[in-house]
Amino acid sequence: MNTIEERLGLLEDEAAIRHLVARFADGSVTANYEEFLTVWAPNGKWTIHEPLFSTAEGPEAITEMMRQLRTGKAFFAQFVHSGVITLAGGKATARWVMREAAEVPGDSYYNNYAMYIDTLEKIDGKWLFVTRDYHYMWLDTGAFPGDVYSLPAPQV
């Protein structure tokens, strides 16, 4: 059995990884590119798989990919539904069930369920994404009803 200190360390690592995922989602939804840049390892790679394939390597290129994906959207929402984390020292793997929805002016819509499959590494005491692979389970690009409202600026 693990000691209390070891068990506490595992809980701290899991909480830090869940917080990292929340920061990714928050940076995505609020288009906070400075925050989004900080969640990636120097050798990070982000891949969105078919049917809407896109990929980038390195924090700057990944952040530029996010900027391009977010540009022109009337709104974008990302929901992290659940996560399973496996820790192995300073490395980890994780899976997250996701839902996203977006509207682009001109009657273009995006509504999906997917799964992120991640590899993570603890670098200088911080958990960072080494890889994030987004796999679609269901995608709907049909119109949906509703009105779009702007969010207030993020508070620091």
N, C-alpha and C positions, 0 to 999 in steps of 0.2 A: 504494500500500500504506500502511496506517496505521502510525504510529510505535509503538514499544513502549509509550509512555505512553498512547496512545489505545487500544491493544489491552488494556492492563492496566485502563484505565477501563471498557471494555466488560465485561471479566470481573468486575470489582467490582460493576458495576450488575446483571449477571445473577445473581451470587451473592446480592446484597441482595434481589432480587425473589424468588428461590427461598426465601430465609430468611423473607420476608414471607408467602409461601404456607404455609410450615411453621408460622409463628406463628398464622396463621388456623386451620389444622387443629388445632394444639395447643390453642388457646383454645376451639375448638368441642368437642373431645373432653373436655377437663378442665373445661369450663364456667367458664373463667377470663375473666369478662366484662370485667375491667379491661384485660387484655391484648388481648382481642378489639376493644375500643374504639379501641385505638391503631393499628390497621392501616388505618384509613379516612381519606381526604381529607375536608376539611370539607364538600364538596359530594358526598360519596360516595353511591352508590345500589347496593343489593343486590336482585337479583330472582331468585327461584326460579320457573321457568316451569312450565306445565302438565305433569302433571296435578295437582300440589300447589302451585298458584300462591300466592306471597307476595312482597311487596316493601316496601321501606322506604328512606327518604332521610335522610341526615345520620347521623353516628356514633352519637348517642344513640338515635335511632329504630331504626337497624340493630342495635345491641346489644340493645335491648329485643325486637326480632324474634327474635334468637338465643335470648334468655332464654325466650321463649314456646315456641320450637321445642324447646328442651332440657328444659323442665319436665316432670316425671313420667316421664322415660325411665329404665328400669332400667339401660341402657347405651346409648352412642352411639359409633360408631367411624367415622372418615373416613380414607380412604387416597388419597394423591395418587400416581398411577401414573406419569405422565410430563408433561412440559411443554415447550412451544415458545414462546420469547420473542423478540419483535421490538422492538429498541430504536431510538428516533428522538430523540436528544438527551435532554431531560428528560421524555420521554413514552415509553410502551411499550404494546404489546399482548401478550397471552399466551393460550394455551389449555392446559388441564390435563384429562387423563382422570382420573376420580374413581370411587371406590367408597365407599358408605356402608352401614352396617347399624345397626339400633337395635331395641330391644324396649321396649315400654311395658307395665307391669303390666296384666293383664287380657287377655292374649293378643292384643296388637296388635303387628305386626311391620313392618319396613321394611328392604328390601334392594335396592340399585340400583347401576347404572352410569350415569354422566353425564359431561358436559363443562362445565367452567367456561370462559367466555370473558371475559377481563378487559381493562380499560383501566387504566393506572397512570400516576402522575405523580410526579416527584421534587420534593418540596416541602421547602424548608429543609434540603436534603441527605439527606432520607429518602424512600424509595419508599413510596407509599401507593396503595391501591385507590381509583380514581375510580368504576368500575363493576365489578360481578361479576355475571355472568348464568349461572345454573345451568340447563343443558338436559338433561333426562332422555333416556337412550338405552334403558333397560330398568328396570322397576320390578316388584318382587315383594312383596306384602304377606302372603304365606302364612307360616304358622308354621315356625320352624326349631328344630332340637334344640340342646340345650346348657344350661349353667348360667351364671348371671351372677355376677361377682365384682367387688368394689369396688376401685378404684385407690387407691394411697396419695396423700396430699396432695402437690401439686407442690412440689419443692425449689427454692429460689431460689439 
